[in-house]
Amino acid sequence: MQKTLGAFFSLYLATLVLLIGSGLFNTFMGVHLTDQNVSETWVGAMIAAYYLGLVFGARKSHKLTIGVGHIRAYAASAAIATTAIMAQALIDNLWVWLGLRFGAGLAMVTQFVVLESWLNEQTENESRGVVFAFYMLVSGVGTVFGQLSLTVFEQMTYKPLIFVAMCFVMSLVPVALTRRIHPALQVPAPLAFRYYMARVPLSMTVLFIAGLITGAFYGLAPVYALHQGLDSAQVALFLAVSVAAGLIAQWPLGWLADRISRVLMIRINSLILMILAIGLWGWISFPFWALLAFSAVLGALQFTLYPLGTAFANDNVDPERRVGLSAVVYMLYGLGACLGPLAAGVLMRYFSSGVYFMFVSGCSAVLVLVVRQKKVKGQHVSEDAPTQYVPMPESPQSSTVVASLDPRVDAEADVSHEPVPEEEMDPAILESATQSP
């Protein structure tokens, strides 16, 4: 294992530095705009624009990488992302910032595509699980460090943006100096939405709502914390504890998810999340240590919805179509991450900061009501179900490529690029999809 991980050290290092920058990038935005008395609607819009760039760029970035190669694509994208971030320090206009945030998302997803495709192409099947798990760990640690780096800056001026830009530039060094051979890049699988919505409608619902909650967290949890009287260092710790708890909880929760019903796990997870979030609606004032405790438990619950939903989807999709599933999962989750901060931001603008956790409770309540065992007909259960629970990155700051590293996926045998046969799209399946929530 040590030899395997050492072979990809440069790529892991680039991922760590890049995630430190992106982790700070989103947190700074919420804190800075709130300090400037900008409405929560704008804060949500800024986060939504960034995630929208990630979603749109996930498909286009493949063409760029195929056309010019991995290192050149990464270098160009790093330059664009750095320019977009530095421009925010020069131009004080919210409408321009929206465009810059979208552009940064477009560029950054290309960086992730390069790193993940490089790992995917040069990883042997027997070591995919180890490579994937370590990539997920590095991503989570980078995000946590990114949140904590906010504590270095006493005032929310534009200095954090300079630090983010430095991280993006420095992430280029390990990629540019790597001695690894350029890999071939697979063409992304078509987005057969109708097919996967028919096969796993409940999973699609879980993943979309998980995106709503996660997107709202990165955009508006800092705003909520500031309105509770926390300073910028405490806000950073409030967020970092949540992300770290979500990362750590994936292993024990994964062990449990492999042994009991995943539908039951999702319902229990959502029910506890809904109830705990009620305590933060704003009618009780908690000390800082209690807010940290809430943050840790809520993070462990909200950041495990995505891997639980993905595992449940893999249980009910043929093994040879899981690459296509990963593409649909990413797009749906990313769409939720775009809409979540927008919806929560508008609600917070016209009501109070406690509405953020009302939004979390509402999303969780939908899952409690919708995800029921009696709705699982079991018509398309995979031969290898229940598939292994695999920890997944806790945010959509990634691309569809990384899912091919998932040990449940056999990319060589996958037929997702081929048209779905008519017998797999029979009217009964489509009718069940339209009837499901």
C-alpha positions in Angstrom: 0.0 0.0 0.0 2.8 2.4 0.9 4.3 1.9 -2.6 0.9 2.5 -4.3 0.3 5.7 -2.4 3.8 6.9 -2.8 3.5 6.6 -6.6 0.7 9.2 -6.6 2.3 11.5 -4.0 2.5 14.5 -6.3 -1.2 14.2 -7.3 -2.3 13.8 -3.7 -0.2 16.8 -2.7 -1.8 18.9 -5.5 -5.2 17.8 -4.3 -4.5 18.7 -0.7 -3.2 22.2 -1.6 -6.1 22.8 -4.0 -8.7 21.8 -1.4 -7.2 24.0 1.2 -7.7 26.9 -1.1 -11.2 26.0 -2.2 -12.3 25.3 1.4 -11.2 28.8 2.4 -12.7 30.3 -0.8 -16.3 29.5 0.1 -16.1 30.2 3.8 -14.5 33.6 3.3 -17.2 34.6 0.9 -20.0 34.1 3.4 -18.1 35.8 6.3 -16.8 38.7 4.2 -20.2 39.5 2.6 -22.0 39.3 6.0 -19.4 41.7 7.5 -20.2 44.1 4.6 -23.9 43.8 5.5 -24.7 42.2 2.1 -28.0 40.2 2.2 -28.1 36.5 2.6 -29.7 36.3 -0.9 -26.4 37.5 -2.4 -24.4 35.1 -0.3 -26.5 32.2 -1.5 -26.2 33.4 -5.1 -22.4 33.5 -4.8 -22.2 29.9 -3.7 -24.7 28.8 -6.2 -22.7 30.5 -9.1 -19.6 28.6 -8.0 -21.3 25.2 -7.9 -23.1 25.9 -11.2 -19.7 26.5 -12.7 -18.5 23.1 -11.3 -21.6 21.3 -12.8 -21.4 22.9 -16.2 -17.6 22.5 -16.4 -17.6 18.8 -15.5 -18.6 17.9 -19.1 -16.7 20.5 -21.0 -13.4 20.0 -19.2 -13.0 16.5 -20.8 -12.7 18.1 -24.3 -10.1 20.6 -23.1 -8.0 17.9 -21.4 -8.2 15.5 -24.4 -7.3 18.4 -26.7 -4.2 19.8 -25.0 -3.2 17.2 -22.4 -3.4 16.9 -18.7 -0.6 19.3 -17.6 -1.5 22.0 -20.0 -5.2 21.8 -19.1 -4.4 21.9 -15.4 -2.0 24.9 -15.9 -4.5 26.9 -17.9 -7.3 26.2 -15.5 -5.2 27.1 -12.5 -4.3 30.4 -14.2 -8.0 31.2 -14.9 -9.1 30.3 -11.4 -6.3 32.4 -9.9 -7.2 35.3 -12.1 -10.9 35.1 -11.2 -10.0 35.1 -7.5 -7.6 38.0 -7.7 -10.1 39.9 -9.7 -12.5 39.8 -6.8 -9.9 41.7 -4.8 -9.8 44.4 -7.5 -13.4 44.8 -8.5 -16.0 45.5 -5.8 -19.2 44.7 -7.7 -21.5 41.9 -6.8 -22.7 41.3 -10.3 -19.2 41.0 -11.6 -18.4 38.7 -8.6 -21.2 36.3 -9.7 -19.5 35.9 -13.1 -16.1 35.5 -11.5 -17.4 32.8 -9.1 -19.0 31.0 -12.0 -15.7 31.2 -14.0 -13.7 29.9 -11.0 -16.0 26.9 -10.8 -15.6 26.2 -14.5 -11.8 26.3 -14.2 -11.5 24.4 -10.9 -13.5 21.4 -12.1 -11.0 21.0 -14.9 -8.3 20.8 -12.3 -10.2 18.0 -10.5 -10.9 16.2 -13.8 -7.1 16.2 -14.5 -6.2 14.9 -11.0 -8.9 12.3 -10.8 -8.5 10.9 -14.4 -4.8 10.6 -13.8 -5.4 8.6 -10.7 -8.1 6.5 -12.4 -6.1 5.7 -15.5 -3.0 4.6 -13.7 -4.5 2.6 -10.9 -4.7 -1.2 -11.0 -8.0 -2.8 -10.2 -6.7 -4.5 -7.0 -5.6 -1.2 -5.6 -8.5 1.1 -6.6 -10.1 0.9 -3.2 -7.0 2.1 -1.4 -6.3 4.9 -3.9 -9.9 6.0 -3.8 -10.0 6.0 0.0 -6.8 8.0 0.3 -8.0 10.5 -2.3 -11.2 11.0 -0.3 -9.2 11.4 3.0 -6.8 13.9 1.4 -9.8 15.9 0.0 -11.5 16.0 3.4 -8.4 17.0 5.3 -7.7 19.7 2.8 -11.2 21.1 3.2 -10.9 21.1 7.0 -7.5 22.9 6.8 -9.1 25.4 4.4 -11.8 26.2 7.0 -9.3 26.5 9.8 -7.0 28.7 7.8 -9.6 31.5 8.2 -8.4 31.8 11.8 -5.1 33.2 10.6 -6.8 36.3 9.3 -8.0 38.7 12.0 -10.0 40.9 9.6 -12.0 39.8 6.6 -10.2 42.0 4.1 -9.0 40.7 0.7 -5.9 38.9 2.2 -7.7 35.5 2.4 -8.3 35.8 -1.4 -4.6 36.3 -1.9 -3.9 33.1 0.2 -6.5 31.2 -1.9 -4.8 32.3 -5.1 -1.4 31.2 -3.7 -2.8 27.8 -3.0 -4.2 27.4 -6.5 -0.8 28.4 -8.0 1.2 26.2 -5.6 -1.1 23.2 -6.5 0.3 23.6 -10.0 3.9 22.8 -8.9 3.4 19.0 -8.1 1.5 18.5 -11.3 4.0 20.4 -13.5 7.0 18.6 -12.0 5.5 15.1 -11.9 7.4 12.3 -13.7 4.3 10.2 -14.2 3.2 9.4 -17.8 0.3 11.3 -19.2 -2.8 9.1 -19.1 -5.4 8.6 -21.8 -8.7 10.3 -20.8 -12.0 8.4 -21.2 -14.9 10.1 -22.9 -17.6 10.9 -20.3 -20.6 8.6 -20.2 -23.9 10.0 -21.6 -26.4 11.3 -19.1 -29.2 8.8 -19.4 -31.4 10.5 -16.8 -34.6 8.7 -17.7 -33.0 5.3 -17.3 -31.5 6.0 -13.9 -34.5 7.9 -12.6 -36.6 4.9 -13.5 -34.2 2.4 -11.8 -33.4 4.3 -8.6 -35.9 7.2 -8.1 -35.6 7.1 -4.3 -31.8 7.3 -4.5 -32.0 10.3 -6.9 -34.3 12.0 -4.4 -31.8 11.4 -1.5 -28.9 12.7 -3.6 -30.7 15.8 -4.7 -31.7 16.7 -1.2 -28.2 15.9 0.1 -26.9 18.4 -2.4 -29.5 21.0 -1.2 -28.2 20.6 2.4 -24.5 20.6 1.5 -24.7 23.6 -0.8 -26.6 25.6 1.8 -24.0 24.6 4.5 -21.0 25.9 2.7 -22.8 29.1 1.7 -24.9 30.0 4.7 -23.7 28.2 7.8 -21.0 30.9 8.2 -23.7 33.5 8.0 -25.7 31.7 10.7 -22.7 31.5 12.9 -21.9 35.2 12.6 -25.4 36.1 13.6 -25.0 34.0 16.7 -22.2 36.4 17.7 -19.2 34.3 16.8 -16.1 35.9 15.5 -14.3 34.8 12.3 -12.0 32.3 14.1 -15.0 30.7 15.9 -16.9 30.5 12.6 -14.0 28.7 11.0 -13.9 26.2 13.9 -17.7 25.8 13.8 -17.4 24.8 10.1 -14.2 22.7 10.4 -15.7 20.6 13.2 -18.7 19.8 11.1 -16.6 18.8 8.0 -14.2 16.8 10.1 -17.0 14.9 11.9 -18.6 14.1 8.5 -15.3 12.7 7.3 -14.7 10.6 10.4 -18.2 9.3 10.6 -18.1 7.7 7.2 -16.2 4.7 8.4 -18.3 3.5 11.3 -21.5 4.5 9.5 -20.3 2.6 6.5 -19.7 -0.5 8.6 -23.3 -0.3 9.9 -24.7 0.4 6.4 -23.2 -2.9 5.1 -25.1 -4.8 7.8 -28.6 -3.3 8.0 -31.1 -1.9 5.6 -29.8 1.2 3.8 -33.3 2.6 3.5 -33.7 2.4 7.2 -30.3 4.0 7.7 -31.2 6.9 5.5 -34.5 7.4 7.3 -32.9 7.3 10.8 -30.1 9.6 9.6 -32.7 12.1 8.3 -34.9 11.8 11.3 -32.1 12.6 13.8 -30.9 15.4 11.5 -34.3 16.9 11.4 -34.8 16.8 15.2 -31.4 18.1 16.1 -31.6 21.0 13.7 -34.8 22.1 15.4 -32.7 23.1 18.4 -30.9 25.7 16.3 -34.0 27.4 14.9 -33.2 30.5 17.0 -35.4 30.2 20.1 -32.5 29.1 22.4 -29.1 30.8 22.8 -26.3 28.2 23.1 -22.8 28.7 24.3 -19.9 28.2 21.8 -19.0 24.7 23.1 -22.7 23.6 22.6 -22.7 25.0 19.0 -19.6 23.0 18.3 -21.2 19.8 19.6 -24.3 20.5 17.4 -22.0 21.1 14.5 -20.1 17.8 14.9 -23.3 15.7 15.2 -25.1 17.5 12.3 -22.0 17.2 10.1 -21.7 13.5 10.8 -25.4 13.1 9.7 -25.6 15.5 6.7 -22.3 14.5 5.1 -23.1 10.8 5.1 -26.4 11.2 3.2 -24.5 11.4 -0.1 -22.5 8.1 0.3 -25.6 6.3 1.7 -27.7 7.4 -1.3 -24.9 6.4 -3.7 -24.6 3.0 -2.1 -28.3 2.4 -2.3 -28.3 3.4 -6.0 -25.4 1.0 -6.7 -27.4 -1.8 -5.1 -30.1 -1.3 -7.7 -28.1 -0.7 -10.9 -26.4 -3.3 -13.1 -22.6 -3.3 -12.4 -21.8 -2.6 -16.1 -23.8 0.7 -15.9 -22.3 2.3 -12.8 -20.0 4.7 -14.6 -23.1 6.3 -16.2 -24.7 6.3 -12.7 -21.8 8.2 -11.3 -22.3 11.0 -14.0 -26.0 11.3 -13.2 -25.4 11.3 -9.5 -22.8 14.1 -9.8 -25.0 16.3 -11.9 -28.1 15.8 -9.7 -26.1 16.4 -6.5 -24.5 19.4 -8.0 -27.9 20.8 -9.1 -29.0 20.5 -5.5 -25.9 22.3 -4.3 -26.7 25.2 -6.7 -30.3 25.5 -5.6 -29.8 24.9 -1.8 -27.9 28.1 -1.0 -30.2 30.2 -3.2 -33.4 28.9 -1.5 -31.9 29.1 2.0 -30.4 32.6 1.3 -33.8 34.0 0.2 -35.5 32.6 3.3 -32.9 34.0 5.6 -33.1 37.4 3.9 -36.8 37.8 4.7 -37.0 36.0 8.1 -34.0 35.3 10.4 -30.7 33.4 10.5 -32.4 30.5 12.2 -34.3 29.8 9.0 -31.1 28.1 7.8 -31.6 25.2 10.2 -35.4 25.3 9.4 -34.3 24.7 5.9 -32.2 21.7 7.0 -35.1 20.3 9.0 -37.4 20.7 6.1 -35.1 18.9 3.7 -34.6 16.1 6.2 -38.4 15.8 6.8 -38.9 15.3 3.1 -36.5 12.3 3.2 -38.2 10.9 6.3 -41.6 11.0 4.5 -40.4 9.9 1.1 -37.8 7.2 1.7 -39.8 4.1 2.9 -39.0 0.4 2.7 -42.4 -0.3 1.1 -41.5 1.8 -1.9 -38.5 -0.4 -2.6 -39.8 -3.1 -5.0 -36.5 -4.8 -5.5 -37.2 -5.4 -9.2 -33.7 -4.3 -10.2 -31.5 -5.4 -7.3 -27.9 -6.0 -8.5 -26.4 -9.4 -8.3 -23.7 -8.1 -6.0 -26.1 -6.2 -3.7 -25.7 -5.1 -1.1 -22.6 -3.4 -2.6 -19.8 -2.3 -0.4 -20.3 1.0 1.3 -17.6 3.4 0.1 -16.8 6.7 1.8 -17.4 9.5 -0.7 -16.2 13.1 -0.8 -18.5 15.3 1.3 -18.9 18.1 -1.3 -19.5 18.5 -5.0 -16.0 20.1 -5.4 -15.0 17.1 -7.5 -15.9 15.6 -10.8 -17.6 12.6 -12.3 -14.2 11.0 -13.0 -13.5 10.1 -9.4 -16.4 7.8 -9.2 -14.6 5.5 -11.7 -12.1 4.9 -8.9 -14.9 3.5 -6.8 -14.1 -0.2 -6.2 -17.7 -1.1 -7.0 -17.1 0.1 -10.6 -15.4 -1.9 -13.3 -14.7 0.8 -15.9 -13.3 -1.7 -18.4 -16.5 -3.8 -18.5 -18.8 -0.8 -18.3 -21.3 -0.3 -21.1 -22.6 3.2 -20.0 -21.4 4.7 -23.3 -23.6 2.4 -25.3 -27.3 3.2 -25.9 -29.7 1.8 -23.3 -31.5 -1.2 -24.9 -35.3 -0.8 -25.4 -36.0 -3.7 -23.2 -34.3 -1.9 -20.3 -36.5 1.1 -20.9 -39.9 -0.7 -20.9 -43.0 1.3 -20.2 -43.5 -0.4 -16.8 -40.2 1.0 -15.6 -40.8 4.4 -16.9 -44.3 4.4 -15.4 -42.9 3.5 -12.0 -40.4 6.4 -12.3 -43.2 8.9 -12.9 -45.2 7.7 -10.0 -42.3 7.8 -7.5 -41.5 11.1 -5.7 
